[in-house]
Amino acid sequence: MKKMTGILVILDGLAGRPTDLNGATCLERAVTPALDRLAARGALGLMDPVAPGVRPGSDTSHLSIFGYDPQRVYTGRGAFEALGIGMDVRGGDVCFRANFATVEERDGELIVLDRRAGRLPDGKPFEEAINGIRLDDFGVEFFFRASTEHRGALVLRGPGLSPAVSETDPHAVGVPVSRAEGHEAGARRTAEIVNAFTRRAHEALRDHPLNRERARRGELPANAILLRGAAAMPHLRPVTDEYGIRGVCIAGGALYKGVARLAGLTVLDVPGATGDLKTDLRAKARAALSAREDSALIFVHIKGTDNAAHDGDAQAKRQFIERADREFFAPLLADLPWDAVHLCVSGDHTTPPAVGEHTADPVPVLFVGPAVRPDGSRAFGERAAGRGGLGRFAGRLVPQLLGYCDLGPKFGA
C-alpha cells in the first residue's frame, strides 16, 4: 500500500456572506484557478466548525477540526497562546492572551483609545519593561512574552491561582479598561493580581522611550496590556499518538502553533511566516512540499483572510485569497504527487467583512486525493460547497483526512 500524506490547509476566517461583495462572498468573487482545478478533482461540502448555530472562536474551532470535543477539553485560549509562543506552561499556571493597547488616564481610570495600539507592528521592544514589574507582594511569579504584531501572552505561576477570572479587555474604545473579577471564591485573589499587573504594566509602559518616540511620530503609544482568555493547561491525547504518525505545523500565529503542539505536531520555523497579510505564502508552500518526505500530517495555517475581514475590508480579503491561490495553491497543484497525497482546504470560521466578527455560518470544505470520489464540482466557494457531495457535517477534518490516508485505529471488531 502506497504511503500517504495528509495536508490540511486552514484559511482563517475564509467564509463569508453574500453581503461581502454585491451579492457574493469574497471567496466567490476571487479569481482562483488553482483552487477551482483542485475542486474539479475532488469533493466539496460545508462544515460547522463546532456545531450548527454555534459561533466559534478560533481556538474551539481548531480543537474541533483536530477531532477533539471542545465542550469537554476547552479551558480557555490563553494556554494555547502561551504554548504557541514557546513559553513554559506548567500545571497550576494561569495563562492569558494579551494585547498591547493605547489608553489615556482620566480621573484615575484607564480609558481605551485603541485595543491594538494602532496594530502595533512589534511588541518585542516592550518585553523587558513588562518583565521588570514586580508582583512579589502577592507571592506569585509571572512571565510575559510578545508574539506577532500587537499580541502577546502572560503566564502567572504560584499557589492558589484560578483561571475563573473575567478579562480586562472591554472589547470597545472610549470606555475604561475592565476590572478583573473572580467568578468563584478561589479566583478573587487571582483577579486582584491581574488588576495589579494591569496598573503596573501601564506605569512601566507610559514613559517608555519607544512610546515617547512613537508619540513624536504621531503614532499611538503601546502603553497598556489588555488580558483575556484566562486558561489552565488543557489535557489532550495527541493526534500523533492516536494515529501513530509524525505531524508538522506551518503557521505564524501563536494560537495555531499552541493547538498543534498539544496535538503532538512539531512546529516548523518558516522564515517569512508572519501570520498577517504580508506572510510569505511561497515559503509556506515550499515548507509543506519539503515536509511531505517524513510527515504523515501537515497542518498549514494562513491568517491573512481573517485579518482583512476583521478590518472590514472585503476587497483586501478577496485580493488575499487570490494571492493565496497564486502563491500557495498553484505550487502545490503543480508539485505534489497526487497519487500519494490527500489535501483538505477549509476555514476555521466565517468572518464576513460587513460584520467584522466571527459568525455561526458553515464554511466550505474541499477534499482531494486518490481516495476521494469527485462530485462534479467546478469551483471552490460557499454555494458550490452547499451543492457538494460531502454534505454538511461538524468539525473533525483531521480524522477524515487521515481516514482517506488509511491511517488510524479501527473502531470495533
Order of alpha helices (4+ residues) and beta strands (2+ residues): beta-alpha-alpha-beta-alpha-alpha-alpha-beta-beta-alpha-beta-beta-alpha-alpha-beta-alpha-beta-alpha-beta-alpha-beta-alpha-alpha-alpha-beta-beta-alpha-beta-alpha
